[in-house]
Amino acid sequence: MLERSHGASALELPGVIGEAARRLGISRTRLYLADLQQRRLLPLPRPDLTAEERKGLGVEGSLAGLAYRTQEVQSTRGGDTTWFPMVDGIERIGVMQTLTSGPDSGLLEASRALASLATLLVVSKSTHHDPLVQGQRVRPMTLQAELLWAFLPPRTIGTALATSSAVLEPAYDIGGDAFDHCFIDGVLHLTLVDAMGHDLASGGASGAALAACRSTRRSSGDLPDIVSAIDRTLAQWIPDRLMTAVIAELDTAQGDFTWINCGHPPPLLIRDGHVLQNALERPPHLPLGFGFHTPVPPAQEHVRLQPGDRVLMYSDGITEARSPEGDLFGEERLADTVIRSTASGDNAPEALRRLVQNLLSHHQHHLRDDATILLIEWHPFPRTH
């Protein structure tokens, strides 16, 4: 399967995976990728797809969706049809359906391995095979959204010690919001920026900010260095665009959380199912783009987290979203939705997916501003001897 995959196109990939499955004793496989807003599971492009098959399956209300939401294998009562989560690291990609003659523990384990390998092949080819990208969209994307999505990392990353998950809406029409997260030698780096406006220049400003952040970070710069670099970049190259931002880092071994807030809503600290009021609220620094942070970088803040703590970073498009009747979504509803979801057993990406569905429903699916959320969990595992 690996050997054949090297020269296979996106449209040939289902056949490559299907042939490997038949050699294992699986009569048929079907792969479904989650759409950009995680509402539907869309079939991997194949030449023989029917119009009905192209509609895909709902993330809510289907056995396939249950496998996707819970990241657990789901089977029909007879055991002949099984759905396997497709996960890249801890980023949910979609599900793989298998048809067999009935329950078989050996085939179950083989199918798990096949789903993992199929996921890696899909992800690796998505960078240069447009049918795989198009297969995750249900409508065209604006130019500024296309620009920003090209800069963004996977929505969910994690290790045994920490997880970071993000969502961004309106997914097909984002303008100025952007996020970044990555691991660096035991440290989880986090960035959330909100550029003024909702046009191509806003997307360009956010893209330039992420580039300045990564360039500085990869040159061993610290948080104040990153803030200065973004401020200097905007002031020099895009002088008419201001930006708010939270730049942060989490020491995943010790739980030390450090951050700098430049005119952005303060992060929320969730502990034991409650928001600790004002725990991360500090006097914010000026927004980026004025050039004030270039000569004298701002000081960073610090708190020590406890195991199990969650930090919620968000843009004002979340809390300031209004219903048609003028009702604000608000910070309290934001935190309550996440708390209730995680209390029910949802992992971080599923908690955010549910939150966004609530937000879009509140606003009747017509957000006027970008809405971005980063949910960070610190969950250090006890050492074993």
C-alpha positions in Angstrom: 0.0 0.0 0.0 2.8 2.4 0.9 4.7 1.5 -2.3 1.7 2.1 -4.5 0.7 5.3 -2.7 3.9 7.2 -3.8 2.7 7.5 -7.4 -1.1 7.5 -6.8 -3.2 10.5 -7.4 -6.0 11.7 -5.0 -8.6 9.9 -7.2 -6.6 6.7 -7.2 -6.0 6.7 -3.4 -9.4 5.0 -2.5 -8.5 2.1 -4.9 -5.0 1.7 -3.3 -6.6 1.6 0.2 -9.4 -0.7 -1.0 -7.0 -3.2 -2.5 -5.0 -3.4 0.7 -8.2 -3.9 2.6 -9.3 -6.8 0.4 -5.9 -8.5 1.0 -6.7 -8.3 4.7 -10.1 -9.9 4.2 -12.2 -6.7 4.3 -14.7 -6.7 1.4 -15.0 -2.9 1.1 -13.8 0.4 2.5 -15.1 3.9 2.2 -13.3 7.0 3.5 -15.1 10.2 4.7 -13.4 13.5 5.5 -14.9 16.1 7.9 -15.9 19.2 6.1 -14.3 22.5 7.2 -17.0 23.3 9.7 -17.3 19.8 11.0 -20.9 19.4 10.2 -20.7 16.6 7.6 -18.5 13.7 6.7 -17.9 13.9 2.9 -16.7 10.9 0.9 -13.1 10.8 -0.3 -13.3 11.8 -4.0 -13.7 8.8 -6.3 -14.5 8.6 -10.1 -17.7 6.5 -9.4 -19.3 8.7 -6.7 -23.0 9.1 -7.1 -24.8 12.4 -6.4 -26.4 10.9 -3.3 -23.0 9.7 -2.0 -21.5 13.1 -2.5 -23.9 14.5 0.2 -22.0 12.5 2.8 -23.2 11.9 6.3 -24.1 14.1 9.2 -21.6 14.5 12.1 -24.7 14.5 14.3 -27.2 11.7 14.1 -25.1 9.0 12.4 -22.9 6.1 13.5 -20.1 7.5 11.4 -20.5 10.9 13.2 -20.4 9.2 16.5 -17.1 7.6 15.7 -15.8 11.0 14.6 -17.0 12.8 17.6 -15.9 10.3 20.2 -12.8 9.0 18.4 -13.9 5.5 19.2 -14.7 2.6 16.8 -18.4 2.1 16.2 -20.1 -1.0 14.7 -23.6 -1.9 13.6 -25.5 -4.5 15.7 -24.5 -7.3 13.4 -20.9 -6.2 13.3 -20.6 -6.3 9.5 -20.2 -2.5 9.1 -17.7 -0.7 11.3 -16.6 2.9 11.5 -13.0 3.8 12.4 -11.8 7.3 13.4 -9.2 8.8 11.1 -6.8 10.8 13.4 -3.6 12.5 12.5 -1.8 12.8 15.9 -4.9 14.0 17.7 -6.3 16.0 14.9 -9.6 14.5 13.7 -9.6 14.0 9.9 -12.7 11.8 9.2 -13.7 8.2 9.4 -13.2 4.9 7.5 -16.0 2.5 6.9 -15.4 -1.2 6.5 -17.7 -4.0 5.4 -16.9 -7.5 6.5 -18.8 -10.8 7.0 -19.2 -10.1 10.8 -17.2 -9.4 14.0 -13.6 -10.5 13.9 -11.1 -9.3 16.5 -8.2 -9.9 14.1 -9.8 -7.8 11.3 -10.7 -5.1 13.9 -7.0 -4.6 14.8 -6.0 -4.8 11.1 -8.6 -2.2 10.2 -7.4 0.2 13.0 -3.9 0.0 11.5 -5.3 0.5 8.0 -7.3 3.6 9.1 -4.2 5.1 10.6 -2.1 4.5 7.5 -4.9 5.8 5.3 -5.1 9.0 7.4 -1.4 9.6 6.9 -1.6 9.2 3.2 -4.6 11.5 2.9 -2.9 14.2 5.0 0.4 13.9 3.1 -1.3 14.3 -0.2 -3.6 17.1 0.8 -0.8 19.7 0.5 -0.6 19.1 -3.3 -3.7 17.4 -4.4 -6.7 19.8 -4.7 -9.4 17.2 -4.9 -8.6 16.3 -1.2 -9.0 19.9 -0.2 -12.1 20.4 -2.3 -13.5 17.2 -0.7 -13.6 19.0 2.6 -15.6 22.0 1.4 -19.3 22.5 0.8 -19.1 25.9 -0.9 -16.5 28.3 -2.4 -14.1 30.2 -0.2 -13.4 33.9 -0.3 -10.0 35.2 -1.4 -9.0 36.4 2.1 -10.1 33.1 3.7 -8.1 31.2 1.2 -5.1 33.3 2.1 -5.5 32.8 5.8 -6.2 29.1 5.8 -2.9 28.6 3.9 -1.1 30.1 6.9 -2.9 28.1 9.6 -1.6 25.0 11.4 -3.7 21.9 12.1 -6.7 22.8 14.3 -5.7 20.4 17.1 -2.2 19.4 18.3 -1.2 17.6 21.5 1.1 15.4 23.5 0.7 13.3 26.6 1.1 16.5 28.6 -0.9 19.2 26.8 -3.5 19.7 24.1 -4.4 22.8 22.1 -7.5 23.0 19.9 -8.8 25.8 17.8 -11.8 26.8 15.7 -12.3 29.7 13.4 -15.6 31.0 11.9 -17.0 32.0 9.5 -14.8 29.3 8.0 -15.4 30.2 4.3 -15.2 34.0 4.9 -12.7 34.8 7.6 -10.9 38.1 7.3 -8.6 39.2 10.1 -8.5 36.5 12.8 -5.7 33.9 12.9 -4.1 31.5 15.3 -0.9 29.5 15.7 0.2 26.7 18.0 3.2 24.4 18.1 5.4 22.5 20.5 9.0 23.6 21.1 11.1 21.4 23.4 8.6 21.0 26.2 6.8 24.3 25.6 3.5 24.8 23.9 3.5 28.1 22.0 0.2 29.9 21.3 -0.8 32.9 19.2 -4.1 34.5 18.6 -4.4 37.7 16.5 -7.3 39.8 15.4 -6.5 42.3 12.6 -8.7 45.4 12.1 -11.1 45.0 9.2 -12.5 42.0 7.3 -10.9 42.2 3.8 -7.9 40.9 2.0 -5.6 43.5 3.6 -6.7 42.2 7.0 -5.9 38.7 6.0 -2.5 39.8 4.8 -1.8 41.6 8.1 -2.6 38.4 10.0 -0.5 36.3 7.7 2.4 38.7 8.1 1.9 38.6 11.9 2.1 34.8 11.9 5.2 34.9 9.7 6.9 37.4 12.1 5.9 35.2 15.0 7.3 32.0 13.5 10.5 33.7 12.2 11.3 35.1 15.7 10.3 32.0 17.6 12.4 29.8 15.3 15.4 32.1 15.9 15.0 31.5 19.7 13.2 34.7 20.4 11.0 35.0 23.5 7.5 36.4 23.9 8.5 40.1 24.1 10.7 39.6 21.0 7.7 38.2 19.1 5.5 41.1 20.1 8.1 43.6 19.0 8.6 41.7 15.7 4.9 41.7 14.9 4.6 45.4 15.9 7.6 46.4 13.8 6.4 44.4 10.8 2.9 45.9 10.8 4.3 49.5 11.3 6.8 49.1 8.5 4.8 47.2 5.8 1.1 47.6 6.7 1.0 50.9 8.6 -2.8 51.4 8.3 -3.7 48.1 10.1 -3.9 47.7 13.8 -4.1 44.3 15.5 -4.9 42.9 18.9 -3.2 39.7 20.1 -2.4 37.3 22.9 1.0 35.6 22.6 1.5 32.8 25.2 3.5 29.8 26.2 2.9 26.9 28.4 5.7 24.9 30.1 4.1 21.4 29.7 6.3 19.9 32.4 5.8 22.5 35.2 2.5 24.2 34.2 3.9 27.7 34.0 1.7 29.8 31.7 3.2 33.1 30.5 1.5 35.6 28.1 1.4 39.1 26.8 -2.0 40.7 26.0 -2.0 43.5 23.4 -5.5 45.0 23.5 -7.2 41.6 23.3 -9.9 40.1 25.5 -8.2 38.4 28.5 -7.9 34.6 28.5 -10.2 32.6 30.8 -8.8 30.1 33.3 -11.2 27.1 33.9 -10.5 25.0 36.9 -12.6 22.2 38.4 -15.6 23.1 36.2 -15.5 26.8 37.1 -14.1 30.0 35.6 -11.7 31.6 38.1 -12.8 35.2 37.8 -10.1 37.7 36.8 -7.4 35.0 37.2 -5.7 36.0 33.9 -7.0 39.6 33.6 -4.2 42.1 33.6 -4.0 45.7 32.3 -3.6 45.1 28.5 -0.8 46.6 26.5 -1.5 48.8 23.4 -2.5 46.9 20.2 0.1 46.1 17.6 0.9 48.3 14.6 1.5 51.6 16.4 5.2 50.9 16.7 5.3 51.5 20.4 6.4 48.0 21.3 9.4 48.1 18.9 11.9 50.0 21.1 10.6 48.7 24.5 8.9 45.3 24.4 6.1 44.8 26.9 6.5 42.7 30.0 5.0 39.2 30.1 2.6 37.9 32.8 2.8 34.6 34.6 0.7 32.1 36.5 1.2 28.5 37.6 -1.5 26.2 36.4 -2.8 23.1 38.2 -3.1 19.7 36.5 -6.4 19.6 34.6 -6.6 23.4 34.1 -7.9 24.7 30.8 -7.1 28.1 29.3 -9.6 29.7 26.9 -8.3 32.3 24.5 -10.8 33.9 22.1 -11.5 36.9 19.9 -14.2 39.5 20.5 -16.2 38.1 17.6 -17.3 35.3 20.0 -18.6 37.3 22.9 -19.9 40.2 20.8 -21.9 38.0 18.4 -25.6 39.0 18.6 -28.7 37.1 17.9 -31.3 38.7 15.5 -33.0 40.0 18.7 -29.8 41.7 19.8 -28.8 39.2 22.5 -25.1 39.0 23.0 -23.5 35.6 23.1 -21.3 36.8 26.0 -18.4 35.6 28.0 -20.6 33.7 30.5 -22.3 31.7 27.8 -18.9 31.0 26.1 -17.4 29.6 29.3 -20.5 27.7 30.3 -20.8 25.9 27.0 -17.2 24.7 27.2 -17.5 23.7 30.8 -20.7 21.7 30.2 -19.2 20.0 27.1 -16.0 18.9 28.8 -18.0 17.8 32.0 -20.0 15.5 29.7 -16.7 13.8 28.6 -16.1 15.7 25.3 -12.4 16.2 24.4 -11.1 19.6 23.5 -11.8 19.5 19.7 -15.4 18.2 20.3 -16.0 20.8 23.0 -15.1 23.5 20.6 -17.1 22.0 17.8 -20.2 22.0 20.0 -19.4 25.6 21.1 -19.3 26.8 17.5 -22.5 25.1 16.6 -24.2 26.9 19.6 -22.6 30.2 18.5 -23.8 29.8 14.9 -27.2 28.8 16.0 -27.4 31.8 18.3 -26.5 34.0 15.4 -28.6 32.1 12.9 -25.5 31.1 10.9 -24.7 34.7 9.9 -21.6 35.9 11.8 -20.7 39.5 11.0 -17.2 39.3 12.6 -14.5 36.6 12.8 -14.8 34.4 15.8 -11.8 32.4 16.9 -11.2 30.2 20.0 -8.1 28.4 21.3 -8.7 25.9 24.1 -5.6 24.7 25.9 -5.6 21.8 28.4 -2.7 20.9 30.7 -3.1 17.2 31.6 0.3 15.9 32.9 0.2 12.2 33.3 1.6 10.7 36.5 5.0 9.1 36.1 5.1 5.3 36.1 7.9 3.3 37.6 
